[in-house]
Amino acid sequence: MIARAVAVLNNGGVIVAPTETRYGLLARVDSPRAVERVYTLKNRDPEYATAVFVHGDKELRQLAELNDTAEALVRAFLPGPLTLVLSATVTWSAPLVVDGKIGLRWSAS
């Protein structure tokens, strides 16, 4: 089943998968059509940012700047069911980065 989900994602598709808090519609961030599809399925305005799941600390730091408060939150709560909204270091467009901010989530599951 996991191999099938990976294949769908790698081919620009959208999957439903559990997180610590609920099921979510997931797509690869490097597939604009898939991200757009998530927003269409959710009937959500793309001006509202979405959380980007990261694989670990290194990826989190590649995508955003962490101030002292963010560092403390990362140490205390991640990985886990918390999305941090941080200053983005990437120049992705909405809905991944909105007003220079990116929401990052490092799931424990």
N, CA, C and O atoms as a GROMACS GRO file, in nm:
protein
  436
    1MET      N    1   0.082  -0.118   0.000
    1MET     CA    2   0.000   0.000   0.000
    1MET      C    3   0.088   0.126   0.000
    1MET      O    4   0.056   0.222  -0.070
    2ILE      N    5   0.196   0.126   0.077
    2ILE     CA    6   0.285   0.242   0.080
    2ILE      C    7   0.349   0.264  -0.056
    2ILE      O    8   0.360   0.378  -0.101
    3ALA      N    9   0.390   0.156  -0.121
    3ALA     CA   10   0.451   0.168  -0.254
    3ALA      C   11   0.352   0.231  -0.352
    3ALA      O   12   0.392   0.312  -0.436
    4ARG      N   13   0.226   0.196  -0.342
    4ARG     CA   14   0.124   0.254  -0.430
    4ARG      C   15   0.107   0.403  -0.402
    4ARG      O   16   0.096   0.483  -0.495
    5ALA      N   17   0.105   0.440  -0.275
    5ALA     CA   18   0.092   0.582  -0.239
    5ALA      C   19   0.211   0.662  -0.291
    5ALA      O   20   0.193   0.772  -0.344
    6VAL      N   21   0.330   0.608  -0.277
    6VAL     CA   22   0.450   0.675  -0.328
    6VAL      C   23   0.442   0.690  -0.480
    6VAL      O   24   0.478   0.795  -0.534
    7ALA      N   25   0.396   0.587  -0.547
    7ALA     CA   26   0.382   0.593  -0.693
    7ALA      C   27   0.283   0.702  -0.734
    7ALA      O   28   0.308   0.777  -0.829
    8VAL      N   29   0.172   0.712  -0.664
    8VAL     CA   30   0.072   0.815  -0.694
    8VAL      C   31   0.134   0.954  -0.674
    8VAL      O   32   0.120   1.041  -0.760
    9LEU      N   33   0.203   0.974  -0.563
    9LEU     CA   34   0.267   1.104  -0.537
    9LEU      C   35   0.372   1.136  -0.644
    9LEU      O   36   0.377   1.248  -0.694
   10ASN      N   37   0.454   1.038  -0.677
   10ASN     CA   38   0.561   1.060  -0.775
   10ASN      C   39   0.508   1.086  -0.916
   10ASN      O   40   0.580   1.140  -1.000
   11ASN      N   41   0.383   1.048  -0.941
   11ASN     CA   42   0.321   1.074  -1.071
   11ASN      C   43   0.230   1.197  -1.068
   11ASN      O   44   0.146   1.214  -1.156
   12GLY      N   45   0.247   1.282  -0.966
   12GLY     CA   46   0.171   1.406  -0.960
   12GLY      C   47   0.032   1.393  -0.904
   12GLY      O   48  -0.053   1.480  -0.925
   13GLY      N   49   0.007   1.285  -0.832
   13GLY     CA   50  -0.126   1.263  -0.775
   13GLY      C   51  -0.138   1.313  -0.632
   13GLY      O   52  -0.044   1.368  -0.574
   14VAL      N   53  -0.256   1.292  -0.575
   14VAL     CA   54  -0.290   1.331  -0.439
   14VAL      C   55  -0.332   1.206  -0.364
   14VAL      O   56  -0.403   1.121  -0.419
   15ILE      N   57  -0.290   1.194  -0.239
   15ILE     CA   58  -0.331   1.081  -0.156
   15ILE      C   59  -0.396   1.131  -0.027
   15ILE      O   60  -0.382   1.248   0.010
   16VAL      N   61  -0.467   1.042   0.039
   16VAL     CA   62  -0.520   1.067   0.172
   16VAL      C   63  -0.436   0.983   0.267
   16VAL      O   64  -0.419   0.863   0.247
   17ALA      N   65  -0.384   1.048   0.372
   17ALA     CA   66  -0.298   0.976   0.467
   17ALA      C   67  -0.321   1.031   0.608
   17ALA      O   68  -0.354   1.148   0.625
   18PRO      N   69  -0.302   0.945   0.709
   18PRO     CA   70  -0.320   0.991   0.847
   18PRO      C   71  -0.199   1.070   0.896
   18PRO      O   72  -0.085   1.045   0.857
   19THR      N   73  -0.227   1.167   0.984
   19THR     CA   74  -0.122   1.237   1.059
   19THR      C   75  -0.155   1.216   1.206
   19THR      O   76  -0.245   1.139   1.239
   20GLU      N   77  -0.084   1.283   1.294
   20GLU     CA   78  -0.113   1.268   1.437
   20GLU      C   79  -0.251   1.322   1.475
   20GLU      O   80  -0.309   1.279   1.574
   21THR      N   81  -0.302   1.416   1.397
   21THR     CA   82  -0.426   1.483   1.436
   21THR      C   83  -0.547   1.451   1.350
   21THR      O   84  -0.660   1.460   1.398
   22ARG      N   85  -0.525   1.413   1.223
   22ARG     CA   86  -0.638   1.384   1.134
   22ARG      C   87  -0.584   1.327   1.003
   22ARG      O   88  -0.463   1.318   0.982
   23TYR      N   89  -0.676   1.289   0.916
   23TYR     CA   90  -0.636   1.250   0.781
   23TYR      C   91  -0.617   1.376   0.699
   23TYR      O   92  -0.688   1.475   0.717
   24GLY      N   93  -0.520   1.371   0.609
   24GLY     CA   94  -0.494   1.487   0.525
   24GLY      C   95  -0.480   1.450   0.380
   24GLY      O   96  -0.447   1.336   0.346
   25LEU      N   97  -0.505   1.547   0.293
   25LEU     CA   98  -0.479   1.532   0.150
   25LEU      C   99  -0.335   1.576   0.128
   25LEU      O  100  -0.298   1.688   0.162
   26LEU      N  101  -0.254   1.487   0.071
   26LEU     CA  102  -0.111   1.514   0.056
   26LEU      C  103  -0.069   1.510  -0.090
   26LEU      O  104  -0.120   1.432  -0.170
   27ALA      N  105   0.025   1.598  -0.123
   27ALA     CA  106   0.082   1.606  -0.257
   27ALA      C  107   0.228   1.648  -0.243
   27ALA      O  108   0.269   1.700  -0.140
   28ARG      N  109   0.305   1.625  -0.347
   28ARG     CA  110   0.444   1.670  -0.347
   28ARG      C  111   0.449   1.820  -0.371
   28ARG      O  112   0.375   1.874  -0.454
   29VAL      N  113   0.537   1.889  -0.297
   29VAL     CA  114   0.547   2.034  -0.313
   29VAL      C  115   0.606   2.073  -0.448
   29VAL      O  116   0.589   2.186  -0.493
   30ASP      N  117   0.676   1.980  -0.513
   30ASP     CA  118   0.735   2.010  -0.644
   30ASP      C  119   0.641   1.976  -0.760
   30ASP      O  120   0.684   1.968  -0.875
   31SER      N  121   0.513   1.954  -0.728
   31SER     CA  122   0.412   1.928  -0.829
   31SER      C  123   0.300   2.032  -0.815
   31SER      O  124   0.201   2.007  -0.746
   32PRO      N  125   0.314   2.148  -0.881
   32PRO     CA  126   0.212   2.253  -0.868
   32PRO      C  127   0.071   2.206  -0.901
   32PRO      O  128  -0.024   2.248  -0.836
   33ARG      N  129   0.057   2.120  -1.000
   33ARG     CA  130  -0.077   2.070  -1.036
   33ARG      C  131  -0.137   1.988  -0.922
   33ARG      O  132  -0.257   1.997  -0.896
   34ALA      N  133  -0.053   1.908  -0.855
   34ALA     CA  134  -0.103   1.828  -0.744
   34ALA      C  135  -0.142   1.916  -0.626
   34ALA      O  136  -0.245   1.893  -0.563
   35VAL      N  137  -0.061   2.017  -0.596
   35VAL     CA  138  -0.095   2.111  -0.489
   35VAL      C  139  -0.225   2.183  -0.523
   35VAL      O  140  -0.311   2.201  -0.436
   36GLU      N  141  -0.240   2.225  -0.647
   36GLU     CA  142  -0.364   2.290  -0.691
   36GLU      C  143  -0.482   2.195  -0.675
   36GLU      O  144  -0.591   2.237  -0.636
   37ARG      N  145  -0.461   2.069  -0.704
   37ARG     CA  146  -0.568   1.968  -0.691
   37ARG      C  147  -0.613   1.954  -0.546
   37ARG      O  148  -0.732   1.942  -0.518
   38VAL      N  149  -0.518   1.956  -0.453
   38VAL     CA  150  -0.552   1.951  -0.310
   38VAL      C  151  -0.645   2.067  -0.276
   38VAL      O  152  -0.746   2.048  -0.209
   39TYR      N  153  -0.610   2.185  -0.322
   39TYR     CA  154  -0.693   2.303  -0.293
   39TYR      C  155  -0.830   2.293  -0.358
   39TYR      O  156  -0.930   2.335  -0.299
   40THR      N  157  -0.837   2.238  -0.477
   40THR     CA  158  -0.965   2.219  -0.544
   40THR      C  159  -1.051   2.120  -0.466
   40THR      O  160  -1.169   2.144  -0.442
   41LEU      N  161  -0.992   2.008  -0.426
   41LEU     CA  162  -1.065   1.906  -0.351
   41LEU      C  163  -1.117   1.960  -0.218
   41LEU      O  164  -1.225   1.923  -0.173
   42LYS      N  165  -1.038   2.046  -0.154
   42LYS     CA  166  -1.077   2.103  -0.025
   42LYS      C  167  -1.163   2.228  -0.040
   42LYS      O  168  -1.212   2.283   0.060
   43ASN      N  169  -1.182   2.274  -0.166
   43ASN     CA  170  -1.255   2.399  -0.191
   43ASN      C  171  -1.196   2.512  -0.107
   43ASN      O  172  -1.268   2.588  -0.042
   44ARG      N  173  -1.063   2.521  -0.110
   44ARG     CA  174  -0.990   2.616  -0.027
   44ARG      C  175  -0.925   2.723  -0.114
   44ARG      O  176  -0.873   2.694  -0.222
   45ASP      N  177  -0.926   2.846  -0.067
   45ASP     CA  178  -0.865   2.959  -0.136
   45ASP      C  179  -0.713   2.945  -0.131
   45ASP      O  180  -0.657   2.931  -0.022
   46PRO      N  181  -0.644   2.948  -0.246
   46PRO     CA  182  -0.498   2.932  -0.246
   46PRO      C  183  -0.422   3.047  -0.183
   46PRO      O  184  -0.300   3.041  -0.169
   47GLU      N  185  -0.492   3.152  -0.143
   47GLU     CA  186  -0.424   3.260  -0.070
   47GLU      C  187  -0.400   3.221   0.076
   47GLU      O  188  -0.326   3.289   0.147
   48TYR      N  189  -0.463   3.112   0.119
   48TYR     CA  190  -0.439   3.060   0.253
   48TYR      C  191  -0.330   2.954   0.244
   48TYR      O  192  -0.340   2.860   0.166
   49ALA      N  193  -0.228   2.971   0.323
   49ALA     CA  194  -0.114   2.880   0.318
   49ALA      C  195  -0.152   2.741   0.367
   49ALA      O  196  -0.249   2.722   0.440
   50THR      N  197  -0.073   2.645   0.324
   50THR     CA  198  -0.089   2.508   0.369
   50THR      C  199   0.038   2.465   0.441
   50THR      O  200   0.143   2.524   0.421
   51ALA      N  201   0.029   2.364   0.523
   51ALA     CA  202   0.148   2.311   0.591
   51ALA      C  203   0.228   2.227   0.493
   51ALA      O  204   0.173   2.153   0.412
   52VAL      N  205   0.359   2.239   0.503
   52VAL     CA  206   0.451   2.157   0.426
   52VAL      C  207   0.515   2.059   0.524
   52VAL      O  208   0.578   2.100   0.621
   53PHE      N  209   0.499   1.930   0.497
   53PHE     CA  210   0.559   1.829   0.583
   53PHE      C  211   0.706   1.815   0.549
   53PHE      O  212   0.743   1.810   0.431
   54VAL      N  213   0.791   1.809   0.651
   54VAL     CA  214   0.934   1.789   0.632
   54VAL      C  215   0.974   1.655   0.691
   54VAL      O  216   0.906   1.600   0.778
   55HIS      N  217   1.086   1.603   0.643
   55HIS     CA  218   1.133   1.472   0.686
   55HIS      C  219   1.215   1.478   0.815
   55HIS      O  220   1.226   1.378   0.886
   56GLY      N  221   1.271   1.593   0.846
   56GLY     CA  222   1.352   1.604   0.966
   56GLY      C  223   1.407   1.744   0.985
   56GLY      O  224   1.373   1.837   0.913
   57ASP      N  225   1.493   1.755   1.084
   57ASP     CA  226   1.550   1.882   1.124
   57ASP      C  227   1.626   1.951   1.011
   57ASP      O  228   1.614   2.072   0.991
   58LYS      N  229   1.704   1.875   0.936
   58LYS     CA  230   1.785   1.933   0.828
   58LYS      C  231   1.695   1.997   0.722
   58LYS      O  232   1.721   2.109   0.677
   59GLU      N  233   1.590   1.927   0.682
   59GLU     CA  234   1.499   1.980   0.581
   59GLU      C  235   1.425   2.103   0.633
   59GLU      O  236   1.405   2.200   0.560
   60LEU      N  237   1.384   2.099   0.760
   60LEU     CA  238   1.316   2.212   0.821
   60LEU      C  239   1.404   2.337   0.812
   60LEU      O  240   1.356   2.445   0.777
   61ARG      N  241   1.532   2.321   0.844
   61ARG     CA  242   1.625   2.435   0.843
   61ARG      C  243   1.661   2.481   0.702
   61ARG      O  244   1.703   2.596   0.684
   62GLN      N  245   1.645   2.396   0.603
   62GLN     CA  246   1.670   2.436   0.465
   62GLN      C  247   1.557   2.524   0.410
   62GLN      O  248   1.577   2.601   0.317
   63LEU      N  249   1.439   2.511   0.468
   63LEU     CA  250   1.321   2.580   0.416
   63LEU      C  251   1.285   2.708   0.491
   63LEU      O  252   1.210   2.790   0.439
   64ALA      N  253   1.339   2.724   0.613
   64ALA     CA  254   1.297   2.838   0.695
   64ALA      C  255   1.408   2.884   0.788
   64ALA      O  256   1.501   2.810   0.821
   65GLU      N  257   1.396   3.011   0.829
   65GLU     CA  258   1.485   3.067   0.930
   65GLU      C  259   1.424   3.040   1.067
   65GLU      O  260   1.303   3.057   1.086
   66LEU      N  261   1.506   2.997   1.160
   66LEU     CA  262   1.458   2.970   1.295
   66LEU      C  263   1.517   3.071   1.393
   66LEU      O  264   1.639   3.077   1.410
   67ASN      N  265   1.430   3.151   1.456
   67ASN     CA  266   1.477   3.240   1.562
   67ASN      C  267   1.482   3.162   1.693
   67ASN      O  268   1.455   3.042   1.695
   68ASP      N  269   1.517   3.229   1.802
   68ASP     CA  270   1.531   3.160   1.931
   68ASP      C  271   1.401   3.093   1.976
   68ASP      O  272   1.403   2.982   2.030
   69THR      N  273   1.289   3.161   1.954
   69THR     CA  274   1.160   3.104   1.993
   69THR      C  275   1.130   2.979   1.912
   69THR      O  276   1.087   2.878   1.968
   70ALA      N  277   1.153   2.985   1.782
   70ALA     CA  278   1.130   2.868   1.696
   70ALA      C  279   1.222   2.754   1.735
   70ALA      O  280   1.179   2.638   1.737
   71GLU      N  281   1.346   2.784   1.767
   71GLU     CA  282   1.441   2.680   1.811
   71GLU      C  283   1.388   2.609   1.935
   71GLU      O  284   1.394   2.486   1.945
   72ALA      N  285   1.336   2.686   2.030
   72ALA     CA  286   1.282   2.627   2.153
   72ALA      C  287   1.161   2.540   2.123
   72ALA      O  288   1.146   2.433   2.182
   73LEU      N  289   1.074   2.585   2.033
   73LEU     CA  290   0.956   2.506   1.996
   73LEU      C  291   0.996   2.376   1.926
   73LEU      O  292   0.937   2.272   1.951
   74VAL      N  293   1.095   2.383   1.839
   74VAL     CA  294   1.143   2.263   1.770
   74VAL      C  295   1.195   2.162   1.872
   74VAL      O  296   1.160   2.044   1.866
   75ARG      N  297   1.278   2.209   1.965
   75ARG     CA  298   1.334   2.118   2.068
   75ARG      C  299   1.224   2.057   2.155
   75ARG      O  300   1.232   1.940   2.192
   76ALA      N  301   1.123   2.136   2.189
   76ALA     CA  302   1.020   2.090   2.282
   76ALA      C  303   0.913   2.003   2.217
   76ALA      O  304   0.863   1.910   2.281
   77PHE      N  305   0.877   2.031   2.092
   77PHE     CA  306   0.757   1.969   2.037
   77PHE      C  307   0.773   1.888   1.908
   77PHE      O  308   0.681   1.818   1.868
   78LEU      N  309   0.888   1.898   1.844
   78LEU     CA  310   0.903   1.827   1.716
   78LEU      C  311   1.003   1.713   1.728
   78LEU      O  312   1.102   1.725   1.800
   79PRO      N  313   0.979   1.605   1.660
   79PRO     CA  314   0.864   1.581   1.574
   79PRO      C  315   0.735   1.565   1.656
   79PRO      O  316   0.737   1.516   1.770
   80GLY      N  317   0.625   1.607   1.597
   80GLY     CA  318   0.497   1.598   1.664
   80GLY      C  319   0.390   1.679   1.593
   80GLY      O  320   0.415   1.734   1.485
   81PRO      N  321   0.270   1.688   1.654
   81PRO     CA  322   0.154   1.749   1.588
   81PRO      C  323   0.151   1.902   1.601
   81PRO      O  324   0.056   1.958   1.655
   82LEU      N  325   0.255   1.967   1.552
   82LEU     CA  326   0.263   2.113   1.558
   82LEU      C  327   0.313   2.165   1.424
   82LEU      O  328   0.411   2.115   1.370
   83THR      N  329   0.246   2.266   1.371
   83THR     CA  330   0.292   2.334   1.250
   83THR      C  331   0.350   2.468   1.291
   83THR      O  332   0.283   2.549   1.354
   84LEU      N  333   0.476   2.490   1.256
   84LEU     CA  334   0.542   2.617   1.284
   84LEU      C  335   0.531   2.707   1.162
   84LEU      O  336   0.561   2.663   1.051
   85VAL      N  337   0.490   2.831   1.181
   85VAL     CA  338   0.485   2.929   1.072
   85VAL      C  339   0.609   3.016   1.088
   85VAL      O  340   0.624   3.089   1.186
   86LEU      N  341   0.698   3.007   0.988
   86LEU     CA  342   0.830   3.069   0.997
   86LEU      C  343   0.860   3.151   0.873
   86LEU      O  344   0.790   3.141   0.772
   87SER      N  345   0.965   3.232   0.880
   87SER     CA  346   1.012   3.306   0.763
   87SER      C  347   1.075   3.208   0.666
   87SER      O  348   1.169   3.136   0.701
   88ALA      N  349   1.024   3.206   0.545
   88ALA     CA  350   1.071   3.111   0.444
   88ALA      C  351   1.207   3.153   0.388
   88ALA      O  352   1.235   3.271   0.371
   89THR      N  353   1.290   3.054   0.360
   89THR     CA  354   1.416   3.078   0.290
   89THR      C  355   1.406   3.036   0.145
   89THR      O  356   1.501   3.050   0.068
   90VAL      N  357   1.290   2.984   0.107
   90VAL     CA  358   1.265   2.944  -0.031
   90VAL      C  359   1.169   3.044  -0.094
   90VAL      O  360   1.096   3.114  -0.024
   91THR      N  361   1.171   3.052  -0.225
   91THR     CA  362   1.088   3.151  -0.295
   91THR      C  363   0.970   3.086  -0.366
   91THR      O  364   0.933   3.127  -0.476
   92TRP      N  365   0.912   2.986  -0.304
   92TRP     CA  366   0.796   2.921  -0.362
   92TRP      C  367   0.678   3.018  -0.359
   92TRP      O  368   0.674   3.111  -0.279
   93SER      N  369   0.583   2.994  -0.447
   93SER     CA  370   0.465   3.080  -0.452
   93SER      C  371   0.354   3.024  -0.364
   93SER      O  372   0.364   2.913  -0.311
   94ALA      N  373   0.247   3.104  -0.349
   94ALA     CA  374   0.131   3.059  -0.272
   94ALA      C  375   0.072   2.936  -0.340
   94ALA      O  376   0.075   2.927  -0.462
   95PRO      N  377   0.021   2.843  -0.265
   95PRO     CA  378  -0.010   2.845  -0.124
   95PRO      C  379   0.101   2.789  -0.034
   95PRO      O  380   0.080   2.773   0.086
   96LEU      N  381   0.218   2.759  -0.090
   96LEU     CA  382   0.326   2.702  -0.009
   96LEU      C  383   0.396   2.809   0.074
   96LEU      O  384   0.430   2.785   0.190
   97VAL      N  385   0.418   2.925   0.016
   97VAL     CA  386   0.475   3.039   0.087
   97VAL      C  387   0.381   3.157   0.063
   97VAL      O  388   0.352   3.192  -0.051
   98VAL      N  389   0.335   3.219   0.171
   98VAL     CA  390   0.245   3.334   0.163
   98VAL      C  391   0.304   3.446   0.247
   98VAL      O  392   0.334   3.428   0.365
   99ASP      N  393   0.321   3.562   0.186
   99ASP     CA  394   0.379   3.679   0.254
   99ASP      C  395   0.513   3.646   0.319
   99ASP      O  396   0.543   3.694   0.428
  100GLY      N  397   0.593   3.565   0.252
  100GLY     CA  398   0.726   3.531   0.302
  100GLY      C  399   0.728   3.429   0.415
  100GLY      O  400   0.833   3.402   0.472
  101LYS      N  401   0.612   3.373   0.447
  101LYS     CA  402   0.601   3.275   0.557
  101LYS      C  403   0.570   3.137   0.502
  101LYS      O  404   0.503   3.122   0.400
  102ILE      N  405   0.620   3.036   0.573
  102ILE     CA  406   0.594   2.897   0.537
  102ILE      C  407   0.555   2.821   0.663
  102ILE      O  408   0.616   2.839   0.769
  103GLY      N  409   0.454   2.737   0.652
  103GLY     CA  410   0.413   2.652   0.763
  103GLY      C  411   0.479   2.516   0.748
  103GLY      O  412   0.460   2.448   0.648
  104LEU      N  413   0.558   2.476   0.848
  104LEU     CA  414   0.631   2.350   0.841
  104LEU      C  415   0.587   2.256   0.952
  104LEU      O  416   0.568   2.296   1.067
  105ARG      N  417   0.572   2.131   0.915
  105ARG     CA  418   0.530   2.028   1.011
  105ARG      C  419   0.620   1.907   0.996
  105ARG      O  420   0.640   1.856   0.886
  106TRP      N  421   0.675   1.863   1.108
  106TRP     CA  422   0.763   1.747   1.114
  106TRP      C  423   0.689   1.641   1.195
  106TRP      O  424   0.690   1.643   1.318
  107SER      N  425   0.626   1.552   1.125
  107SER     CA  426   0.539   1.452   1.187
  107SER      C  427   0.619   1.343   1.258
  107SER      O  428   0.727   1.304   1.212
  108ALA      N  429   0.566   1.296   1.367
  108ALA     CA  430   0.629   1.185   1.439
  108ALA      C  431   0.586   1.051   1.382
  108ALA      O  432   0.644   0.948   1.417
  109SER      N  433   0.486   1.052   1.296
  109SER     CA  434   0.437   0.924   1.242
  109SER      C  435   0.468   0.910   1.096
  109SER      O  436   0.435   0.808   1.035
   0.00000   0.00000   0.00000
